[in-house]
Amino acid sequence: KITGEIVGFCEVAMLLDPSSHFGERQGDVHPTIVNLVVSPNHRRRGVASRIINSARNYVAREWDAEDLNLYVEKDNHAAVTLYQRLGFQM
């Protein structure tokens, strides 16, 4: 049932590759998930996976980027598990 309720969102930013050193080529930026939020009432229903897949499709189509990086706290075990299941490497 579509209600128009916002149940989650993903924030993607173009960030400098963490392995780059200051002063290197300015082109070393990559689309990176910096925030992913799903309403507590809608968790464990595949919402986060759908949001991430939509973000991947968007950056491929609009930014011509093959990869999508992410920022996640290593002690956020639920998020780490989700990202690993979706093929991200930590």
N, CA, C and O atoms as a Tinker XYZ file with bonds, in Angstrom:
   360  protein
     1  N      0.848000   -1.184000    0.000000    73     2
     2  CA     0.000000    0.000000    0.000000    64     1     3
     3  C      0.891000    1.244000    0.000000    63     2     4     5
     4  O      1.738000    1.402000    0.879000    81     3
     5  N      0.702000    2.111000   -0.969000    73     3     6
     6  CA     1.473000    3.338000   -1.078000    64     5     7
     7  C      0.742000    4.442000   -0.325000    63     6     8     9
     8  O     -0.414000    4.750000   -0.617000    81     7
     9  N      1.435000    5.038000    0.655000    73     7    10
    10  CA     0.805000    6.082000    1.470000    64     9    11
    11  C      1.475000    7.439000    1.313000    63    10    12    13
    12  O      0.914000    8.453000    1.727000    81    11
    13  N      2.670000    7.475000    0.719000    73    11    14
    14  CA     3.419000    8.720000    0.612000    64    13    15
    15  C      4.295000    8.995000    1.822000    63    14    16    17
    16  O      5.024000    9.986000    1.857000    81    15
    17  N      4.222000    8.120000    2.811000    73    15    18
    18  CA     5.038000    8.268000    4.013000    64    17    19
    19  C      6.506000    8.024000    3.677000    63    18    20    21
    20  O      6.834000    7.063000    2.981000    81    19
    21  N      7.380000    8.884000    4.164000    73    19    22
    22  CA     8.819000    8.677000    3.990000    64    21    23
    23  C      9.270000    7.687000    5.045000    63    22    24    25
    24  O      9.140000    7.946000    6.241000    81    23
    25  N      9.800000    6.552000    4.606000    73    23    26
    26  CA    10.217000    5.512000    5.544000    64    25    27
    27  C     11.740000    5.389000    5.627000    63    26    28    29
    28  O     12.262000    4.666000    6.476000    81    27
    29  N     12.449000    6.096000    4.746000    73    27    30
    30  CA    13.903000    6.052000    4.786000    64    29    31
    31  C     14.503000    6.941000    3.722000    63    30    32    33
    32  O     13.824000    7.399000    2.804000    81    31
    33  N     15.789000    7.169000    3.872000    73    31    34
    34  CA    16.513000    7.943000    2.866000    64    33    35
    35  C     17.994000    7.605000    2.929000    63    34    36    37
    36  O     18.484000    7.022000    3.896000    81    35
    37  N     18.678000    7.985000    1.882000    73    35    38
    38  CA    20.117000    7.762000    1.762000    64    37    39
    39  C     20.751000    9.063000    1.293000    63    38    40    41
    40  O     20.254000    9.718000    0.377000    81    39
    41  N     21.834000    9.420000    1.923000    73    39    42
    42  CA    22.578000   10.625000    1.550000    64    41    43
    43  C     23.887000   10.188000    0.891000    63    42    44    45
    44  O     24.679000    9.455000    1.484000    81    43
    45  N     24.099000   10.641000   -0.328000    73    43    46
    46  CA    25.306000   10.303000   -1.083000    64    45    47
    47  C     26.063000   11.588000   -1.377000    63    46    48    49
    48  O     25.483000   12.573000   -1.835000    81    47
    49  N     27.359000   11.571000   -1.112000    73    47    50
    50  CA    28.200000   12.742000   -1.369000    64    49    51
    51  C     29.405000   12.320000   -2.193000    63    50    52    53
    52  O     29.833000   11.166000   -2.147000    81    51
    53  N     29.941000   13.261000   -2.940000    73    51    54
    54  CA    31.187000   13.017000   -3.662000    64    53    55
    55  C     32.325000   13.357000   -2.706000    63    54    56    57
    56  O     32.535000   14.520000   -2.364000    81    55
    57  N     33.062000   12.324000   -2.275000    73    55    58
    58  CA    34.131000   12.508000   -1.293000    64    57    59
    59  C     35.471000   12.087000   -1.861000    63    58    60    61
    60  O     35.566000   11.224000   -2.734000    81    59
    61  N     36.497000   12.723000   -1.337000    73    59    62
    62  CA    37.865000   12.365000   -1.690000    64    61    63
    63  C     38.143000   10.956000   -1.230000    63    62    64    65
    64  O     37.774000   10.583000   -0.116000    81    63
    65  N     38.784000   10.171000   -2.061000    73    63    66
    66  CA    39.159000    8.812000   -1.705000    64    65    67
    67  C     40.033000    8.850000   -0.455000    63    66    68    69
    68  O     41.032000    9.569000   -0.426000    81    67
    69  N     39.669000    8.079000    0.589000    73    67    70
    70  CA    40.442000    8.130000    1.841000    64    69    71
    71  C     41.900000    7.706000    1.672000    63    70    72    73
    72  O     42.739000    8.052000    2.504000    81    71
    73  N     42.213000    6.964000    0.611000    73    71    74
    74  CA    43.601000    6.555000    0.396000    64    73    75
    75  C     44.405000    7.624000   -0.338000    63    74    76    77
    76  O     45.620000    7.495000   -0.482000    81    75
    77  N     43.733000    8.684000   -0.806000    73    75    78
    78  CA    44.426000    9.780000   -1.474000    64    77    79
    79  C     45.161000   10.636000   -0.448000    63    78    80    81
    80  O     44.775000   10.711000    0.719000    81    79
    81  N     46.194000   11.258000   -0.898000    73    79    82
    82  CA    46.948000   12.168000   -0.044000    64    81    83
    83  C     46.645000   13.598000   -0.460000    63    82    84    85
    84  O     46.415000   13.874000   -1.637000    81    83
    85  N     46.647000   14.491000    0.496000    73    83    86
    86  CA    46.379000   15.888000    0.209000    64    85    87
    87  C     47.304000   16.369000   -0.895000    63    86    88    89
    88  O     48.508000   16.114000   -0.865000    81    87
    89  N     46.745000   17.056000   -1.855000    73    87    90
    90  CA    47.539000   17.607000   -2.943000    64    89    91
    91  C     47.547000   16.742000   -4.189000    63    90    92    93
    92  O     48.058000   17.162000   -5.227000    81    91
    93  N     46.982000   15.526000   -4.105000    73    91    94
    94  CA    46.921000   14.693000   -5.300000    64    93    95
    95  C     45.870000   15.233000   -6.245000    63    94    96    97
    96  O     45.208000   16.230000   -5.956000    81    95
    97  N     45.724000   14.573000   -7.365000    73    95    98
    98  CA    44.752000   15.008000   -8.365000    64    97    99
    99  C     43.391000   15.270000   -7.724000    63    98   100   101
   100  O     42.940000   14.500000   -6.876000    81    99
   101  N     42.751000   16.341000   -8.127000    73    99   102
   102  CA    41.440000   16.680000   -7.587000    64   101   103
   103  C     40.352000   15.734000   -8.084000    63   102   104   105
   104  O     39.251000   15.724000   -7.534000    81   103
   105  N     40.636000   14.951000   -9.099000    73   103   106
   106  CA    39.635000   14.046000   -9.646000    64   105   107
   107  C     39.426000   12.787000   -8.835000    63   106   108   109
   108  O     38.600000   11.955000   -9.212000    81   107
   109  N     40.141000   12.613000   -7.738000    73   107   110
   110  CA    40.047000   11.397000   -6.944000    64   109   111
   111  C     38.887000   11.451000   -5.963000    63   110   112   113
   112  O     39.075000   11.247000   -4.764000    81   111
   113  N     37.697000   11.722000   -6.464000    73   111   114
   114  CA    36.510000   11.738000   -5.628000    64   113   115
   115  C     35.577000   10.616000   -6.086000    63   114   116   117
   116  O     35.555000   10.241000   -7.259000    81   115
   117  N     34.824000   10.102000   -5.147000    73   115   118
   118  CA    33.949000    8.978000   -5.438000    64   117   119
   119  C     32.603000    9.171000   -4.739000    63   118   120   121
   120  O     32.553000    9.725000   -3.641000    81   119
   121  N     31.511000    8.719000   -5.367000    73   119   122
   122  CA    30.229000    8.778000   -4.682000    64   121   123
   123  C     30.273000    7.862000   -3.460000    63   122   124   125
   124  O     30.691000    6.707000   -3.544000    81   123
   125  N     29.833000    8.404000   -2.323000    73   123   126
   126  CA    29.949000    7.695000   -1.058000    64   125   127
   127  C     28.657000    7.843000   -0.258000    63   126   128   129
   128  O     28.146000    8.949000   -0.083000    81   127
   129  N     28.138000    6.716000    0.225000    73   127   130
   130  CA    26.997000    6.760000    1.134000    64   129   131
   131  C     27.515000    7.263000    2.469000    63   130   132   133
   132  O     28.358000    6.620000    3.094000    81   131
   133  N     27.014000    8.404000    2.905000    73   131   134
   134  CA    27.446000    8.980000    4.177000    64   133   135
   135  C     26.352000    8.898000    5.239000    63   134   136   137
   136  O     26.607000    9.139000    6.419000    81   135
   137  N     25.137000    8.557000    4.817000    73   135   138
   138  CA    24.041000    8.460000    5.770000    64   137   139
   139  C     22.947000    7.595000    5.158000    63   138   140   141
   140  O     22.561000    7.787000    4.005000    81   139
   141  N     22.457000    6.652000    5.932000    73   139   142
   142  CA    21.340000    5.807000    5.519000    64   141   143
   143  C     20.427000    5.658000    6.727000    63   142   144   145
   144  O     20.858000    5.210000    7.789000    81   143
   145  N     19.174000    6.033000    6.561000    73   143   146
   146  CA    18.225000    6.010000    7.675000    64   145   147
   147  C     16.955000    5.290000    7.226000    63   146   148   149
   148  O     16.418000    5.559000    6.152000    81   147
   149  N     16.490000    4.374000    8.069000    73   147   150
   150  CA    15.205000    3.721000    7.857000    64   149   151
   151  C     14.411000    3.854000    9.154000    63   150   152   153
   152  O     14.935000    3.606000   10.240000    81   151
   153  N     13.163000    4.243000    9.033000    73   151   154
   154  CA    12.280000    4.369000   10.189000    64   153   155
   155  C     12.255000    3.059000   10.978000    63   154   156   157
   156  O     12.171000    1.987000   10.379000    81   155
   157  N     12.327000    3.128000   12.309000    73   155   158
   158  CA    12.308000    1.897000   13.118000    64   157   159
   159  C     11.115000    0.991000   12.807000    63   158   160   161
   160  O     11.236000   -0.231000   12.887000    81   159
   161  N      9.976000    1.566000   12.455000    73   159   162
   162  CA     8.791000    0.762000   12.144000    64   161   163
   163  C      8.888000    0.029000   10.814000    63   162   164   165
   164  O      8.057000   -0.829000   10.517000    81   163
   165  N      9.902000    0.362000   10.007000    73   163   166
   166  CA    10.028000   -0.242000    8.680000    64   165   167
   167  C     11.336000   -1.012000    8.501000    63   166   168   169
   168  O     11.671000   -1.408000    7.385000    81   167
   169  N     12.059000   -1.221000    9.563000    73   167   170
   170  CA    13.319000   -1.966000    9.465000    64   169   171
   171  C     13.046000   -3.459000    9.313000    63   170   172   173
   172  O     11.979000   -3.962000    9.665000    81   171
   173  N     14.064000   -4.156000    8.769000    73   171   174
   174  CA    13.997000   -5.613000    8.567000    64   173   175
   175  C     12.920000   -5.995000    7.541000    63   174   176   177
   176  O     12.351000   -7.085000    7.594000    81   175
   177  N     12.657000   -5.073000    6.609000    73   175   178
   178  CA    11.658000   -5.324000    5.558000    64   177   179
   179  C     12.244000   -5.117000    4.165000    63   178   180   181
   180  O     11.503000   -5.109000    3.183000    81   179
   181  N     13.558000   -4.950000    4.065000    73   179   182
   182  CA    14.186000   -4.764000    2.761000    64   181   183
   183  C     14.246000   -3.326000    2.285000    63   182   184   185
   184  O     14.683000   -3.067000    1.164000    81   183
   185  N     13.815000   -2.387000    3.116000    73   183   186
   186  CA    13.806000   -0.979000    2.708000    64   185   187
   187  C     15.229000   -0.488000    2.458000    63   186   188   189
   188  O     15.491000    0.149000    1.437000    81   187
   189  N     16.148000   -0.775000    3.373000    73   187   190
   190  CA    17.537000   -0.306000    3.214000    64   189   191
   191  C     18.167000   -0.866000    1.943000    63   190   192   193
   192  O     18.861000   -0.146000    1.225000    81   191
   193  N     17.931000   -2.131000    1.668000    73   191   194
   194  CA    18.483000   -2.736000    0.446000    64   193   195
   195  C     17.959000   -2.044000   -0.799000    63   194   196   197
   196  O     18.711000   -1.791000   -1.740000    81   195
   197  N     16.671000   -1.741000   -0.804000    73   195   198
   198  CA    16.087000   -1.053000   -1.965000    64   197   199
   199  C     16.633000    0.357000   -2.113000    63   198   200   201
   200  O     16.877000    0.820000   -3.227000    81   199
   201  N     16.826000    1.044000   -0.987000    73   199   202
   202  CA    17.396000    2.394000   -1.045000    64   201   203
   203  C     18.818000    2.346000   -1.599000    63   202   204   205
   204  O     19.179000    3.152000   -2.456000    81   203
   205  N     19.619000    1.409000   -1.115000    73   203   206
   206  CA    21.007000    1.295000   -1.580000    64   205   207
   207  C     21.046000    0.944000   -3.059000    63   206   208   209
   208  O     21.837000    1.518000   -3.809000    81   207
   209  N     20.215000    0.022000   -3.484000    73   207   210
   210  CA    20.185000   -0.325000   -4.915000    64   209   211
   211  C     19.751000    0.862000   -5.763000    63   210   212   213
   212  O     20.263000    1.053000   -6.866000    81   211
   213  N     18.825000    1.652000   -5.268000    73   211   214
   214  CA    18.423000    2.868000   -5.989000    64   213   215
   215  C     19.575000    3.860000   -6.068000    63   214   216   217
   216  O     19.781000    4.495000   -7.102000    81   215
   217  N     20.328000    3.995000   -4.975000    73   215   218
   218  CA    21.489000    4.891000   -4.975000    64   217   219
   219  C     22.531000    4.408000   -5.971000    63   218   220   221
   220  O     23.109000    5.208000   -6.707000    81   219
   221  N     22.771000    3.107000   -5.998000    73   219   222
   222  CA    23.728000    2.545000   -6.973000    64   221   223
   223  C     23.287000    2.853000   -8.403000    63   222   224   225
   224  O     24.094000    3.284000   -9.227000    81   223
   225  N     22.030000    2.634000   -8.688000    73   223   226
   226  CA    21.519000    2.909000  -10.033000    64   225   227
   227  C     21.630000    4.392000  -10.375000    63   226   228   229
   228  O     21.985000    4.748000  -11.498000    81   227
   229  N     21.327000    5.251000   -9.414000    73   227   230
   230  CA    21.395000    6.691000   -9.648000    64   229   231
   231  C     22.815000    7.140000   -9.988000    63   230   232   233
   232  O     23.025000    7.839000  -10.979000    81   231
   233  N     23.793000    6.737000   -9.165000    73   231   234
   234  CA    25.161000    7.207000   -9.421000    64   233   235
   235  C     25.713000    6.627000  -10.716000    63   234   236   237
   236  O     26.527000    7.266000  -11.382000    81   235
   237  N     25.280000    5.428000  -11.078000    73   235   238
   238  CA    25.710000    4.854000  -12.359000    64   237   239
   239  C     25.130000    5.639000  -13.525000    63   238   240   241
   240  O     25.823000    5.936000  -14.498000    81   239
   241  N     23.852000    5.971000  -13.413000    73   239   242
   242  CA    23.155000    6.656000  -14.510000    64   241   243
   243  C     23.508000    8.139000  -14.584000    63   242   244   245
   244  O     23.809000    8.647000  -15.664000    81   243
   245  N     23.472000    8.833000  -13.455000    73   243   246
   246  CA    23.618000   10.288000  -13.458000    64   245   247
   247  C     25.058000   10.766000  -13.326000    63   246   248   249
   248  O     25.410000   11.824000  -13.847000    81   247
   249  N     25.891000    9.996000  -12.634000    73   247   250
   250  CA    27.271000   10.425000  -12.397000    64   249   251
   251  C     28.273000    9.551000  -13.143000    63   250   252   253
   252  O     29.483000    9.750000  -13.030000    81   251
   253  N     27.768000    8.587000  -13.904000    73   251   254
   254  CA    28.629000    7.684000  -14.673000    64   253   255
   255  C     29.711000    7.049000  -13.796000    63   254   256   257
   256  O     30.871000    6.940000  -14.195000    81   255
   257  N     29.309000    6.637000  -12.599000    73   255   258
   258  CA    30.239000    6.029000  -11.646000    64   257   259
   259  C     29.962000    4.534000  -11.548000    63   258   260   261
   260  O     28.811000    4.111000  -11.439000    81   259
   261  N     31.011000    3.756000  -11.586000    73   259   262
   262  CA    30.861000    2.308000  -11.493000    64   261   263
   263  C     30.763000    1.827000  -10.051000    63   262   264   265
   264  O     30.135000    0.804000   -9.778000    81   263
   265  N     31.376000    2.557000   -9.132000    73   263   266
   266  CA    31.429000    2.119000   -7.739000    64   265   267
   267  C     30.716000    3.107000   -6.833000    63   266   268   269
   268  O     30.626000    4.300000   -7.122000    81   267
   269  N     30.220000    2.580000   -5.742000    73   267   270
   270  CA    29.618000    3.391000   -4.694000    64   269   271
   271  C     30.325000    3.015000   -3.401000    63   270   272   273
   272  O     30.245000    1.873000   -2.949000    81   271
   273  N     31.011000    3.972000   -2.816000    73   271   274
   274  CA    31.699000    3.738000   -1.549000    64   273   275
   275  C     30.729000    4.000000   -0.409000    63   274   276   277
   276  O     29.600000    4.438000   -0.629000    81   275
   277  N     31.176000    3.730000    0.805000    73   275   278
   278  CA    30.332000    4.022000    1.948000    64   277   279
   279  C     31.166000    4.349000    3.162000    63   278   280   281
   280  O     32.335000    3.978000    3.274000    81   279
   281  N     30.515000    5.062000    4.071000    73   279   282
   282  CA    31.089000    5.355000    5.373000    64   281   283
   283  C     30.178000    4.684000    6.388000    63   282   284   285
   284  O     28.968000    4.911000    6.386000    81   283
   285  N     30.755000    3.858000    7.257000    73   283   286
   286  CA    29.971000    3.194000    8.287000    64   285   287
   287  C     30.845000    3.011000    9.521000    63   286   288   289
   288  O     32.027000    2.683000    9.417000    81   287
   289  N     30.258000    3.223000   10.669000    73   287   290
   290  CA    30.973000    2.979000   11.922000    64   289   291
   291  C     31.163000    1.474000   12.085000    63   290   292   293
   292  O     30.205000    0.716000   11.928000    81   291
   293  N     32.372000    1.030000   12.395000    73   291   294
   294  CA    32.645000   -0.402000   12.471000    64   293   295
   295  C     31.877000   -1.090000   13.589000    63   294   296   297
   296  O     31.685000   -2.305000   13.535000    81   295
   297  N     31.433000   -0.352000   14.600000    73   295   298
   298  CA    30.663000   -0.982000   15.674000    64   297   299
   299  C     29.156000   -0.996000   15.396000    63   298   300   301
   300  O     28.376000   -1.427000   16.245000    81   299
   301  N     28.745000   -0.531000   14.217000    73   299   302
   302  CA    27.350000   -0.611000   13.799000    64   301   303
   303  C     27.170000   -1.951000   13.082000    63   302   304   305
   304  O     27.136000   -2.020000   11.854000    81   303
   305  N     27.057000   -3.000000   13.876000    73   303   306
   306  CA    27.084000   -4.364000   13.350000    64   305   307
   307  C     25.947000   -4.654000   12.369000    63   306   308   309
   308  O     26.148000   -5.358000   11.379000    81   307
   309  N     24.764000   -4.122000   12.636000    73   307   310
   310  CA    23.641000   -4.354000   11.720000    64   309   311
   311  C     23.932000   -3.748000   10.348000    63   310   312   313
   312  O     23.663000   -4.370000    9.320000    81   311
   313  N     24.482000   -2.534000   10.333000    73   311   314
   314  CA    24.802000   -1.877000    9.060000    64   313   315
   315  C     25.929000   -2.602000    8.336000    63   314   316   317
   316  O     25.862000   -2.805000    7.124000    81   315
   317  N     26.960000   -2.993000    9.072000    73   315   318
   318  CA    28.085000   -3.710000    8.457000    64   317   319
   319  C     27.592000   -5.006000    7.815000    63   318   320   321
   320  O     27.981000   -5.336000    6.695000    81   319
   321  N     26.738000   -5.737000    8.526000    73   319   322
   322  CA    26.185000   -6.981000    7.987000    64   321   323
   323  C     25.384000   -6.717000    6.719000    63   322   324   325
   324  O     25.521000   -7.443000    5.734000    81   323
   325  N     24.554000   -5.687000    6.738000    73   323   326
   326  CA    23.768000   -5.330000    5.558000    64   325   327
   327  C     24.677000   -5.013000    4.379000    63   326   328   329
   328  O     24.493000   -5.554000    3.289000    81   327
   329  N     25.649000   -4.147000    4.588000    73   327   330
   330  CA    26.534000   -3.737000    3.494000    64   329   331
   331  C     27.330000   -4.919000    2.945000    63   330   332   333
   332  O     27.515000   -5.029000    1.733000    81   331
   333  N     27.799000   -5.794000    3.817000    73   331   334
   334  CA    28.540000   -6.965000    3.349000    64   333   335
   335  C     27.619000   -7.874000    2.520000    63   334   336   337
   336  O     28.036000   -8.411000    1.494000    81   335
   337  N     26.386000   -8.041000    2.963000    73   335   338
   338  CA    25.428000   -8.877000    2.214000    64   337   339
   339  C     25.171000   -8.297000    0.830000    63   338   340   341
   340  O     24.886000   -9.036000   -0.112000    81   339
   341  N     25.272000   -6.968000    0.704000    73   339   342
   342  CA    25.041000   -6.301000   -0.577000    64   341   343
   343  C     26.317000   -6.194000   -1.425000    63   342   344   345
   344  O     26.311000   -5.574000   -2.489000    81   343
   345  N     27.412000   -6.805000   -0.943000    73   343   346
   346  CA    28.631000   -6.871000   -1.741000    64   345   347
   347  C     29.677000   -5.820000   -1.440000    63   346   348   349
   348  O     30.711000   -5.782000   -2.106000    81   347
   349  N     29.442000   -4.969000   -0.462000    73   347   350
   350  CA    30.460000   -3.992000   -0.084000    64   349   351
   351  C     31.559000   -4.695000    0.694000    63   350   352   353
   352  O     31.302000   -5.646000    1.431000    81   351
   353  N     32.777000   -4.221000    0.523000    73   351   354
   354  CA    33.908000   -4.753000    1.282000    64   353   355
   355  C     34.308000   -3.750000    2.340000    63   354   356   357
   356  O     34.419000   -2.553000    2.076000    81   355
   357  N     34.521000   -4.251000    3.533000    73   355   358
   358  CA    34.878000   -3.381000    4.657000    64   357   359
   359  C     36.388000   -3.330000    4.811000    63   358   360
   360  O     36.896000   -2.650000    5.703000    81   359
